[in-house]
Amino acid sequence: MTSSEVLSMYENIAGLTNQMAAAARMGDLNRLDQLEGQCATEARAVNTGVPALNGGQRLRKIDLLKQILANDREIRDLTDPWMKQIPGMAHQ
């Protein structure tokens, strides 16, 4: 995986998590589930190894990771109350 491919992967994941957060805000669980699958598929590339980035590319990766984590937090904040209403899902 090249450094350009690494950044492209993180940009794709950030875009997908933005869409996931929007779906969660709208309560569209079907869309959220679909996007989650796409995100997981995209993230599998990490398992093949990701080269270290330097300089501006490293800073861009850090910014993308912060965005992904912020989206994840928003999604969890929105979906946790729903999950607690589903029997057996309260502690997952």
N, C-alpha and C positions, 0 to 999 in steps of 0.2 A: 504494500500500500504506500503510495507516494504522499508527500506532505499536502499536495493539492487535493488528493482523494480524502485525506483525513479531514481537512477543513470542509470539503463538500459534504462528507458524512455528517459532521456536527451541524452544519447549516441545515441539512435536510431534517435532522432530528429536532433542531430548534423550531423549524417551521411546523413540523408535525405536532410538537408539544404545544405550540401556539394554537393550532387548530383544535387540539384536545381540550385545552383550557376553554376555548370558545364553546365547544360542544358541551362541556360540563356546566358552563354558565347558563346554557339554554336548556339543560336537563335532557339532552339528546344522548341517552346511554348507548343506543345502537351505533351512532356515529363515533362516540368515544371509544367503544370497543373495537370498531373497525380501524380507527386511527392508531389505537394501542398496538394492534397487530402489525400495522405498517411500521410503526416505530421500533418494535422488537426486531422485525426483519432487518431494518436498516442498522440497528445497533449490533447485530450479530457479526458485522465486519470487524468489530473490535477484537473478537476472538482470534482473528488471524494475525494480530499484532499491529500495533500502531507506532510508527516512528516518532521519536521525540521531535518537537518543533522548536524553533529558535526565533528570536526577535519578534517582528510584527505578527508572524504566523502564530507564535505561542500566545501572544496577547489576544489575538482574535479567538483562538481556541478557548482561552480562559473566559472571555466575554460570552461566548456561546454556551459554555458550561454553566455560567451563572444564570443565563437566560433559561436554559433547560431546567435547572434546579428551581428557579422561581416559578416556572410553569408547573412543575411537579408539585410544589407546595400549594399552589392555587387549586390544582386539580384535586389534591388530597383534602384540602379544606372544604371544597364543594361536595366531594363524593363521600367523605367519611360519615356525615349524617345519614345519607341514603343507605350506606353499607350497614349501619347499625340497626336499620329497620329490617334487614334480611336475616332470618334465623341462621345461625352458624357463621355469620360473616363479621360479627362484632369485633373480633380480636385479630383480624387478618390485615 
